[in-house]
Amino acid sequence: MKLFLDPQNKSWISELTIIEFFSATYRLYRESRINDEELNNAVNGFDKECDRFNIISLNEAVIREARELLTKLGKSIPLRSLDALQLASYNLVYEENKDWAFVTSDSRLIQIFQITEGKVINPYS
């Protein structure tokens, strides 16, 4: 969390992250793992937090980059479609500033970044 609270750090998320958050949160609700109040708090809190991030649009450039990644890596790495879109979004921002890193605790994405030699930070390690 300290990483995101540091005012010197610029944080970017893909529009896809927003959809993935809502999908996961409503799944938790359907599975009765959270109640109405927790659902509303999560959704409202996430909306407020999104204001602190720069948002990368899911546009033609991201789709093209994801396709290139799947073409390049798909035969040897189990790169899922949504992960390809996340990685593509990062790549397009990373092109502008090579000091940036992708932040994730997703073990599959961490492995992919290690293979592709991208910069990745796991906030839980």
Number of C-alpha atoms within 10 A of each C-alpha: 7 7 13 13 11 10 9 8 10 13 18 17 18 21 17 17 15 14 11 12 14 15 11 11 19 16 13 14 14 11 10 10 12 16 13 10 9 13 17 13 12 17 16 11 11 14 12 11 10 13 9 13 14 13 17 18 13 15 10 9 13 22 15 13 18 23 17 14 17 21 10 11 16 14 9 8 13 13 19 13 12 13 18 23 25 22 22 24 26 21 21 14 14 16 10 9 10 11 8 18 16 20 19 14 13 10 10 15 21 19 13 19 16 12 11 10 9 17 15 18 14 12 11 7 5
